[in-house]
Every structure is written in C-alpha cells, then in structure tokens.
Amino acid sequence: MSITAAPFTEWRANSKDTRVGVLVTNLGTPDAPTPAAVRRYLAEFLSDRRVVDLPPVLWQIILRGIILRVRPRRSAALYRRVWTDEGSPLLVISRRQTKALRTVLTGKFPGSTPVVLGMRYGRPAIREALDSLRNSGVGRLVILPLYPQYSATTTASTFDALAAALKTWRVIPELRFISDYHDRHPYIDALAASIRDGWQTQPPADRLLFSFHGLPERYARAGDPYKIQCERTARLVADRLQWPADRWAIAFQSRIGREPWLRPYTDELLREWGTTGVASIEVICPGFAADCLETLEEIAQTDREIFLAAGGKAFRYLPALNDRPDHIAALADLVLSATRDWRD
C-alpha cells in the first residue's frame, strides 16, 4: 500500500477541526441501461487522457464520429442483461460497501466519521461527494479508490479528479491517498476465503483462472506497474490456497481496439482450455472490488458460453468480494493503517 500525505501544518495549527472523513471511489456506471445514458457515460470515460492517450484532436474525431454513434446501443443491451430493480450492480454494491465501511469505522475516530461514495465517471461524482464531506466539517480526508492494483488509468485518474475538485477549495484538508492494496494480507485472505467458500458446495475445478481487466501493452512498457501487481496478487492467493502451479493461470479481459493489450487474453485462453480437454474451471476477478458489467456479463455470461462451446463441461464464476464482511474489514484496515497517527 502506498500513501500520499499532504499535511498543511500552518493551517492545521490554527484549526480545531480534525474530523476525519473517508471518500470511497470506483469507476462509475451509466444512470440507466439506455443508449443515451451509456453515451453520456462513455463520452466522459473515453475523453479521460489517462484512459486514452492518443492525440486529443484525432481521438475526439474518432470518439464522437464513430464510437459514440455505434457503441452505446450495443453496450446498453449488455447493461440490460445485468441491470437490477435497484439499478446498476456496481452502484448498488458500492453503496452497500460504503454503508458497511461506515459502520465498521464508527467509534474509531473522535466524533462521527462520514464515509461517502464518489464515482470517477457518472454519478455520484467525486466533486459532489467532496462537497458533502466539506459540509460535514471534515478537516482530514482519506481517499480510498477501490482499485487493488494501481494503474494510471484508474488510480491516477481518480487523483486527477480529486485535485481538480480541490482546486476550488479555499482550505485544503489534510489528505491520505491509498494508491493500491494488491498485496495487503487482509485483502489476500478475503480473496482466498471467497474461493474456499465456493468449494463448500462444489469440489474445486480442474483450473482456477484469475482474470484481471486488461491494459494496452505500451502502458506497461511506459512504467505502469499494473501487470506486475496483478501477477503478485494471483501468486499470493494461490500460495494461500496451496494451489498447484499447473492448475491456475492469469489472463486479461475487456480489451478494446486493435492495439496489443496485456496477454494472455481471457476469452482466448478459455477457448484454448475448452478445446484441449480442460473439463471444469473457476474464474475469479480480483481486480474488481464490486461486481459489474465486466464480471456479471463478460465473464459470467459471454466467457462462460465461449468455454462451453469450445468443449468445456463446467464453468463457475466466483463473485467479487463485494460487501463480504472480510472484505469490508480489509478496507477498514486500509483506512486505519493510513491514519494511525491521526488516532494517537
């Protein structure tokens, strides 16, 4: 775990407000499974220079002239496959996580501790969440992006949004920014426990696949540590389970465009396993703190169909950690570890 601290000591010396607040963030989701809502969401997401670093003028021509004319309708159909009566799974679960974390943190700091959700794209926006925390009188702030593995496309982009919002504040709170937790023991333990829980109802499969969101290869070559951290997470979980090295693998999903992304690709590996006699598999997505389109539709539905059509016999998707008590405890541990001196 890396923590960036920004203490404003002169202001703090003249302030009695040391109330601690927590901003929980995740990627975000469209407001509805409709082409219009998806178009708004994708326009914001794909205009982020951290996500797509092509020359801005050229990219905006491609984005608005082609992608936003074609992709929203197709993506909206996929969102409808996972949408619930309460709304987007990612938003519904993120709200439950935020509420549970607030409960666990109650009494850990002097006074009440507001814990607020803000999405990087869409609503509730990070700016709105920060305004809520400011109105609560927060003088110290923990930012907890729910990205276990650091990437400039996710974690750094969250920091960009945070900085942009705080530019408008007269007084900046004291900050602790949690940039990753890919190898933290409570997180690894929760992942391992979730896999063991699956074995209570069904025996372990022939293969265990750790599927992470993909990233263009050139981002990794430029120094993004994401792939290295994904590999370490998977190794630590496999070690915790004492799982044989020849029965688990790592792959990367959700690629778009034509340029090379991190390999192996999840869909291609599943097709290969199905055609070479692997009968049963389990898939877990450790990079997703909450189930969403990429896990519930891409993995649990589309990739399942790919594996079975290729000859596989049994496919099981293991849910994200979501609001499991051990996951919430792991997130609380991150906050408490980052603020130990605030509680002395």
DRENDO-1510 file (C-alpha; in Angstrom, 1 decimal, always signed):
<recs>
REC; n; res; u; v; w
REC; 1; MET; +0.0; +0.0; +0.0 .
REC; 2; SER; +1.3; +3.5; -0.9 .
REC; 3; ILE; +0.0; +6.6; +0.9 .
REC; 4; THR; +0.4; +10.1; -0.2 .
REC; 5; ALA; +0.2; +12.6; +2.6 .
REC; 6; ALA; -0.3; +16.3; +2.2 .
REC; 7; PRO; -0.3; +17.9; +5.6 .
REC; 8; PHE; -1.0; +21.7; +5.8 .
REC; 9; THR; +0.8; +22.2; +9.1 .
REC; 10; GLU; +0.4; +26.0; +9.3 .
REC; 11; TRP; -3.3; +25.9; +8.7 .
REC; 12; ARG; -3.7; +22.9; +10.9 .
REC; 13; ALA; -2.0; +24.6; +13.8 .
REC; 14; ASN; -4.8; +27.3; +13.7 .
REC; 15; SER; -7.6; +24.9; +13.2 .
REC; 16; LYS; -9.5; +22.8; +15.8 .
REC; 17; ASP; -11.3; +20.8; +13.1 .
REC; 18; THR; -9.6; +17.4; +12.9 .
REC; 19; ARG; -12.7; +15.4; +12.0 .
REC; 20; VAL; -11.9; +12.6; +9.6 .
REC; 21; GLY; -13.9; +11.7; +6.5 .
REC; 22; VAL; -13.5; +8.9; +4.0 .
REC; 23; LEU; -14.1; +9.2; +0.3 .
REC; 24; VAL; -14.7; +5.8; -1.3 .
REC; 25; THR; -14.4; +5.8; -5.1 .
REC; 26; ASN; -14.9; +3.4; -8.0 .
REC; 27; LEU; -15.1; +3.7; -11.8 .
REC; 28; GLY; -18.7; +4.5; -12.2 .
REC; 29; THR; -21.7; +3.4; -14.3 .
REC; 30; PRO; -24.4; +4.8; -16.6 .
REC; 31; ASP; -27.5; +6.1; -15.0 .
REC; 32; ALA; -29.7; +3.7; -17.0 .
REC; 33; PRO; -29.2; +0.8; -19.5 .
REC; 34; THR; -30.2; +3.0; -22.4 .
REC; 35; PRO; -28.2; +4.2; -25.4 .
REC; 36; ALA; -28.5; +7.9; -24.3 .
REC; 37; ALA; -27.3; +7.2; -20.7 .
REC; 38; VAL; -24.4; +5.0; -22.0 .
REC; 39; ARG; -23.4; +7.6; -24.5 .
REC; 40; ARG; -23.1; +10.3; -21.8 .
REC; 41; TYR; -21.1; +7.9; -19.6 .
REC; 42; LEU; -18.7; +6.8; -22.4 .
REC; 43; ALA; -18.2; +10.3; -23.6 .
REC; 44; GLU; -16.8; +11.2; -20.1 .
REC; 45; PHE; -14.9; +8.0; -19.6 .
REC; 46; LEU; -13.2; +7.8; -23.0 .
REC; 47; SER; -12.3; +11.5; -23.0 .
REC; 48; ASP; -10.1; +11.0; -20.0 .
REC; 49; ARG; -6.5; +11.3; -21.2 .
REC; 50; ARG; -5.4; +8.8; -18.6 .
REC; 51; VAL; -7.6; +6.2; -20.3 .
REC; 52; VAL; -6.9; +7.0; -23.9 .
REC; 53; ASP; -3.7; +8.9; -24.6 .
REC; 54; LEU; -4.0; +9.3; -28.3 .
REC; 55; PRO; -3.6; +12.9; -29.7 .
REC; 56; PRO; -6.7; +14.7; -28.4 .
REC; 57; VAL; -8.0; +16.2; -31.6 .
REC; 58; LEU; -7.7; +13.0; -33.6 .
REC; 59; TRP; -9.2; +10.9; -30.8 .
REC; 60; GLN; -12.2; +13.2; -30.4 .
REC; 61; ILE; -12.9; +12.8; -34.1 .
REC; 62; ILE; -12.8; +9.1; -33.7 .
REC; 63; LEU; -14.8; +9.1; -30.4 .
REC; 64; ARG; -17.6; +11.4; -31.5 .
REC; 65; GLY; -17.7; +10.5; -35.1 .
REC; 66; ILE; -17.6; +6.7; -34.8 .
REC; 67; ILE; -17.5; +5.2; -31.3 .
REC; 68; LEU; -20.3; +7.2; -29.7 .
REC; 69; ARG; -22.5; +6.6; -32.7 .
REC; 70; VAL; -22.1; +2.8; -32.6 .
REC; 71; ARG; -21.1; +1.5; -29.2 .
REC; 72; PRO; -23.8; +3.0; -26.9 .
REC; 73; ARG; -26.6; +0.9; -28.3 .
REC; 74; ARG; -24.5; -2.3; -28.1 .
REC; 75; SER; -23.3; -1.6; -24.6 .
REC; 76; ALA; -26.8; -0.6; -23.4 .
REC; 77; ALA; -28.0; -4.1; -24.5 .
REC; 78; LEU; -25.2; -5.7; -22.4 .
REC; 79; TYR; -26.1; -3.5; -19.4 .
REC; 80; ARG; -29.7; -4.6; -19.6 .
REC; 81; ARG; -28.5; -8.2; -19.1 .
REC; 82; VAL; -27.2; -7.4; -15.6 .
REC; 83; TRP; -29.3; -4.4; -14.5 .
REC; 84; THR; -31.3; -4.9; -11.3 .
REC; 85; ASP; -34.5; -3.5; -9.9 .
REC; 86; GLU; -32.3; -1.3; -7.7 .
REC; 87; GLY; -30.2; -0.1; -10.6 .
REC; 88; SER; -26.7; -0.7; -11.8 .
REC; 89; PRO; -25.0; -3.6; -9.9 .
REC; 90; LEU; -21.8; -1.6; -9.5 .
REC; 91; LEU; -23.6; +1.4; -7.9 .
REC; 92; VAL; -25.9; -0.8; -5.7 .
REC; 93; ILE; -22.9; -2.8; -4.4 .
REC; 94; SER; -20.7; +0.3; -3.9 .
REC; 95; ARG; -23.4; +1.9; -1.8 .
REC; 96; ARG; -23.6; -1.2; +0.4 .
REC; 97; GLN; -19.9; -1.2; +0.7 .
REC; 98; THR; -19.8; +2.4; +1.7 .
REC; 99; LYS; -22.6; +1.9; +4.3 .
REC; 100; ALA; -20.8; -1.2; +5.8 .
REC; 101; LEU; -17.5; +0.6; +5.9 .
REC; 102; ARG; -19.1; +3.5; +7.7 .
REC; 103; THR; -20.5; +1.1; +10.3 .
REC; 104; VAL; -17.1; -0.6; +10.9 .
REC; 105; LEU; -15.3; +2.7; +11.3 .
REC; 106; THR; -17.8; +4.0; +13.8 .
REC; 107; GLY; -16.0; +4.9; +17.0 .
REC; 108; LYS; -12.5; +4.5; +15.5 .
REC; 109; PHE; -12.0; +8.3; +15.3 .
REC; 110; PRO; -13.1; +11.1; +17.6 .
REC; 111; GLY; -16.7; +12.1; +16.7 .
REC; 112; SER; -18.6; +10.7; +13.8 .
REC; 113; THR; -16.8; +9.7; +10.6 .
REC; 114; PRO; -18.6; +10.4; +7.4 .
REC; 115; VAL; -17.9; +7.8; +4.7 .
REC; 116; VAL; -19.1; +9.0; +1.2 .
REC; 117; LEU; -19.2; +7.4; -2.2 .
REC; 118; GLY; -18.0; +9.2; -5.3 .
REC; 119; MET; -17.6; +7.8; -8.8 .
REC; 120; ARG; -14.8; +8.8; -11.2 .
REC; 121; TYR; -17.3; +8.9; -14.1 .
REC; 122; GLY; -21.0; +9.4; -13.9 .
REC; 123; ARG; -22.9; +9.9; -10.6 .
REC; 124; PRO; -22.5; +10.4; -7.7 .
REC; 125; ALA; -19.5; +12.4; -8.9 .
REC; 126; ILE; -16.3; +12.8; -6.8 .
REC; 127; ARG; -16.9; +16.6; -6.7 .
REC; 128; GLU; -20.3; +16.1; -5.2 .
REC; 129; ALA; -19.0; +13.6; -2.7 .
REC; 130; LEU; -16.2; +16.1; -1.6 .
REC; 131; ASP; -18.7; +18.9; -1.2 .
REC; 132; SER; -20.7; +16.6; +1.1 .
REC; 133; LEU; -17.6; +15.9; +3.2 .
REC; 134; ARG; -16.8; +19.6; +3.3 .
REC; 135; ASN; -20.3; +20.4; +4.5 .
REC; 136; SER; -19.8; +17.8; +7.2 .
REC; 137; GLY; -16.8; +19.8; +8.6 .
REC; 138; VAL; -14.1; +17.3; +7.6 .
REC; 139; GLY; -10.6; +18.6; +8.1 .
REC; 140; ARG; -8.8; +15.3; +7.4 .
REC; 141; LEU; -9.6; +13.2; +4.5 .
REC; 142; VAL; -8.8; +9.6; +3.4 .
REC; 143; ILE; -9.3; +8.7; -0.3 .
REC; 144; LEU; -9.9; +5.0; -0.9 .
REC; 145; PRO; -10.1; +4.1; -4.6 .
REC; 146; LEU; -11.4; +0.6; -4.9 .
REC; 147; TYR; -8.7; -0.5; -7.3 .
REC; 148; PRO; -6.5; -3.1; -5.5 .
REC; 149; GLN; -3.9; -2.9; -8.3 .
REC; 150; TYR; -2.5; +0.5; -9.2 .
REC; 151; SER; -2.8; +1.8; -12.8 .
REC; 152; ALA; -2.5; +5.3; -14.1 .
REC; 153; THR; -5.8; +4.6; -16.0 .
REC; 154; THR; -7.7; +4.2; -12.7 .
REC; 155; THR; -6.0; +5.2; -9.6 .
REC; 156; ALA; -4.1; +8.2; -11.0 .
REC; 157; SER; -7.2; +9.3; -12.9 .
REC; 158; THR; -9.0; +9.3; -9.5 .
REC; 159; PHE; -6.3; +11.5; -8.1 .
REC; 160; ASP; -6.7; +13.9; -11.1 .
REC; 161; ALA; -10.4; +14.2; -10.4 .
REC; 162; LEU; -9.7; +14.8; -6.7 .
REC; 163; ALA; -7.1; +17.5; -7.4 .
REC; 164; ALA; -9.4; +19.2; -9.9 .
REC; 165; ALA; -12.2; +19.4; -7.4 .
REC; 166; LEU; -10.0; +20.6; -4.5 .
REC; 167; LYS; -8.6; +23.4; -6.8 .
REC; 168; THR; -11.8; +25.3; -6.0 .
REC; 169; TRP; -11.5; +25.0; -2.2 .
REC; 170; ARG; -10.1; +27.8; -0.1 .
REC; 171; VAL; -8.8; +25.5; +2.6 .
REC; 172; ILE; -7.5; +22.1; +1.6 .
REC; 173; PRO; -8.0; +19.2; +4.1 .
REC; 174; GLU; -5.1; +17.0; +5.2 .
REC; 175; LEU; -5.0; +14.1; +2.8 .
REC; 176; ARG; -4.2; +10.4; +2.8 .
REC; 177; PHE; -4.5; +8.8; -0.6 .
REC; 178; ILE; -4.4; +5.0; -0.7 .
REC; 179; SER; -2.9; +4.1; -4.1 .
REC; 180; ASP; -3.1; +0.3; -4.0 .
REC; 181; TYR; -3.5; -2.7; -1.8 .
REC; 182; HIS; -2.7; -5.5; -4.2 .
REC; 183; ASP; -0.6; -7.5; -1.6 .
REC; 184; ARG; -2.2; -6.5; +1.7 .
REC; 185; HIS; -2.8; -9.6; +3.8 .
REC; 186; PRO; -6.4; -8.9; +4.7 .
REC; 187; TYR; -7.3; -8.4; +1.0 .
REC; 188; ILE; -5.5; -11.6; +0.0 .
REC; 189; ASP; -7.1; -13.5; +2.9 .
REC; 190; ALA; -10.5; -12.4; +1.8 .
REC; 191; LEU; -9.9; -13.5; -1.8 .
REC; 192; ALA; -8.7; -16.9; -0.6 .
REC; 193; ALA; -11.7; -17.3; +1.7 .
REC; 194; SER; -14.1; -16.4; -1.1 .
REC; 195; ILE; -12.6; -19.2; -3.2 .
REC; 196; ARG; -12.7; -21.7; -0.3 .
REC; 197; ASP; -16.4; -20.8; +0.3 .
REC; 198; GLY; -17.1; -21.9; -3.3 .
REC; 199; TRP; -15.6; -25.2; -2.5 .
REC; 200; GLN; -18.1; -25.8; +0.3 .
REC; 201; THR; -20.9; -26.5; -2.3 .
REC; 202; GLN; -18.8; -27.8; -5.2 .
REC; 203; PRO; -15.4; -29.5; -5.4 .
REC; 204; PRO; -12.5; -27.5; -6.8 .
REC; 205; ALA; -12.4; -27.3; -10.6 .
REC; 206; ASP; -9.7; -28.5; -12.8 .
REC; 207; ARG; -8.3; -25.0; -13.3 .
REC; 208; LEU; -8.6; -21.7; -11.4 .
REC; 209; LEU; -8.3; -18.6; -13.6 .
REC; 210; PHE; -7.5; -15.1; -12.2 .
REC; 211; SER; -9.0; -12.7; -14.8 .
REC; 212; PHE; -8.0; -9.0; -14.5 .
REC; 213; HIS; -9.1; -6.0; -16.6 .
REC; 214; GLY; -6.7; -5.5; -19.5 .
REC; 215; LEU; -4.4; -2.6; -20.3 .
REC; 216; PRO; -2.6; -1.7; -23.5 .
REC; 217; GLU; +0.9; -3.3; -23.6 .
REC; 218; ARG; +2.5; +0.1; -24.2 .
REC; 219; TYR; +1.2; +1.5; -20.9 .
REC; 220; ALA; +3.0; -1.3; -19.1 .
REC; 221; ARG; +6.2; -0.6; -21.2 .
REC; 222; ALA; +5.9; +3.0; -20.2 .
REC; 223; GLY; +6.2; +2.0; -16.5 .
REC; 224; ASP; +2.6; +1.3; -15.3 .
REC; 225; PRO; +3.0; -1.3; -12.5 .
REC; 226; TYR; -0.4; -2.8; -13.0 .
REC; 227; LYS; +0.6; -6.1; -14.6 .
REC; 228; ILE; +3.3; -6.8; -12.0 .
REC; 229; GLN; +0.8; -6.1; -9.2 .
REC; 230; CYS; -1.9; -8.4; -10.8 .
REC; 231; GLU; +0.7; -11.2; -11.0 .
REC; 232; ARG; +1.7; -10.7; -7.4 .
REC; 233; THR; -2.0; -10.8; -6.2 .
REC; 234; ALA; -2.6; -14.0; -8.0 .
REC; 235; ARG; +0.5; -15.7; -6.8 .
REC; 236; LEU; -0.2; -14.7; -3.2 .
REC; 237; VAL; -3.8; -16.1; -3.3 .
REC; 238; ALA; -2.6; -19.3; -5.0 .
REC; 239; ASP; +0.1; -19.7; -2.3 .
REC; 240; ARG; -2.5; -19.1; +0.4 .
REC; 241; LEU; -4.7; -21.8; -1.0 .
REC; 242; GLN; -1.6; -24.1; -1.6 .
REC; 243; TRP; -3.0; -24.5; -5.1 .
REC; 244; PRO; -0.7; -26.3; -7.6 .
REC; 245; ALA; +1.1; -24.1; -10.1 .
REC; 246; ASP; -0.1; -26.1; -13.1 .
REC; 247; ARG; -3.7; -25.6; -12.1 .
REC; 248; TRP; -4.1; -21.9; -12.1 .
REC; 249; ALA; -3.3; -19.0; -14.6 .
REC; 250; ILE; -3.7; -15.3; -15.1 .
REC; 251; ALA; -5.4; -13.6; -18.0 .
REC; 252; PHE; -6.6; -10.2; -19.0 .
REC; 253; GLN; -10.1; -9.3; -20.2 .
REC; 254; SER; -12.1; -6.4; -21.6 .
REC; 255; ARG; -9.7; -5.3; -24.3 .
REC; 256; ILE; -10.9; -2.8; -27.0 .
REC; 257; GLY; -9.4; -1.5; -30.2 .
REC; 258; ARG; -6.8; -3.2; -32.3 .
REC; 259; GLU; -3.5; -2.4; -30.5 .
REC; 260; PRO; -1.9; -5.2; -28.4 .
REC; 261; TRP; -3.1; -5.5; -24.8 .
REC; 262; LEU; -1.7; -7.5; -21.9 .
REC; 263; ARG; -1.7; -11.2; -22.6 .
REC; 264; PRO; -3.0; -13.8; -22.4 .
REC; 265; TYR; -6.5; -12.7; -23.3 .
REC; 266; THR; -9.2; -14.2; -21.1 .
REC; 267; ASP; -11.5; -15.2; -23.9 .
REC; 268; GLU; -8.8; -16.8; -26.0 .
REC; 269; LEU; -7.4; -18.8; -23.0 .
REC; 270; LEU; -10.8; -20.1; -22.1 .
REC; 271; ARG; -11.4; -21.2; -25.7 .
REC; 272; GLU; -8.0; -22.9; -25.7 .
REC; 273; TRP; -8.7; -24.7; -22.4 .
REC; 274; GLY; -12.1; -25.9; -23.8 .
REC; 275; THR; -10.6; -27.3; -26.9 .
REC; 276; THR; -7.7; -29.1; -25.1 .
REC; 277; GLY; -9.7; -31.1; -22.7 .
REC; 278; VAL; -10.0; -28.9; -19.5 .
REC; 279; ALA; -13.4; -30.0; -18.2 .
REC; 280; SER; -14.1; -27.6; -15.4 .
REC; 281; ILE; -12.9; -24.1; -14.5 .
REC; 282; GLU; -13.5; -21.4; -11.8 .
REC; 283; VAL; -12.9; -17.8; -12.6 .
REC; 284; ILE; -12.3; -15.0; -10.1 .
REC; 285; CYS; -11.7; -11.4; -10.9 .
REC; 286; PRO; -9.5; -10.0; -8.1 .
REC; 287; GLY; -9.2; -6.5; -9.6 .
REC; 288; PHE; -12.9; -5.8; -9.3 .
REC; 289; ALA; -13.9; -4.8; -5.8 .
REC; 290; ALA; -17.6; -5.0; -6.8 .
REC; 291; ASP; -19.4; -7.0; -9.4 .
REC; 292; CYS; -20.2; -5.0; -12.6 .
REC; 293; LEU; -20.8; -5.4; -16.3 .
REC; 294; GLU; -17.3; -6.8; -16.9 .
REC; 295; THR; -17.8; -9.6; -14.4 .
REC; 296; LEU; -21.5; -10.3; -14.5 .
REC; 297; GLU; -21.9; -10.1; -18.3 .
REC; 298; GLU; -18.5; -10.5; -19.9 .
REC; 299; ILE; -17.2; -13.3; -17.6 .
REC; 300; ALA; -20.2; -15.0; -16.1 .
REC; 301; GLN; -22.2; -15.0; -19.3 .
REC; 302; THR; -20.2; -14.4; -22.5 .
REC; 303; ASP; -17.0; -16.1; -21.5 .
REC; 304; ARG; -18.9; -18.9; -20.0 .
REC; 305; GLU; -20.5; -19.5; -23.4 .
REC; 306; ILE; -17.1; -19.4; -25.1 .
REC; 307; PHE; -15.7; -22.0; -22.8 .
REC; 308; LEU; -18.6; -24.4; -23.0 .
REC; 309; ALA; -18.9; -24.0; -26.8 .
REC; 310; ALA; -15.2; -24.9; -27.1 .
REC; 311; GLY; -15.8; -28.2; -25.3 .
REC; 312; GLY; -15.6; -27.3; -21.6 .
REC; 313; LYS; -18.1; -29.1; -19.3 .
REC; 314; ALA; -18.5; -26.8; -16.2 .
REC; 315; PHE; -17.9; -23.1; -15.7 .
REC; 316; ARG; -18.2; -21.3; -12.4 .
REC; 317; TYR; -17.8; -17.6; -11.8 .
REC; 318; LEU; -16.7; -16.7; -8.2 .
REC; 319; PRO; -18.3; -13.4; -7.3 .
REC; 320; ALA; -16.3; -10.3; -6.4 .
REC; 321; LEU; -15.7; -9.6; -2.8 .
REC; 322; ASN; -18.5; -7.0; -2.8 .
REC; 323; ASP; -19.7; -6.4; +0.7 .
REC; 324; ARG; -18.5; -9.6; +2.3 .
REC; 325; PRO; -17.6; -8.8; +6.0 .
REC; 326; ASP; -14.0; -9.9; +5.5 .
REC; 327; HIS; -13.7; -7.5; +2.5 .
REC; 328; ILE; -15.2; -4.6; +4.5 .
REC; 329; ALA; -12.8; -5.4; +7.3 .
REC; 330; ALA; -9.9; -5.3; +4.9 .
REC; 331; LEU; -11.0; -1.9; +3.6 .
REC; 332; ALA; -11.3; -0.6; +7.1 .
REC; 333; ASP; -7.8; -1.9; +7.9 .
REC; 334; LEU; -6.5; +0.2; +5.0 .
REC; 335; VAL; -8.2; +3.3; +6.4 .
REC; 336; LEU; -7.0; +2.7; +9.9 .
REC; 337; SER; -3.4; +1.9; +8.8 .
REC; 338; ALA; -3.2; +5.1; +6.8 .
REC; 339; THR; -4.4; +7.2; +9.7 .
REC; 340; ARG; -2.7; +5.6; +12.7 .
REC; 341; ASP; -1.1; +8.9; +13.7 .
REC; 342; TRP; -4.5; +10.7; +13.5 .
REC; 343; ARG; -5.8; +8.3; +16.2 .
REC; 344; ASP; -2.8; +8.6; +18.6 .
</recs>
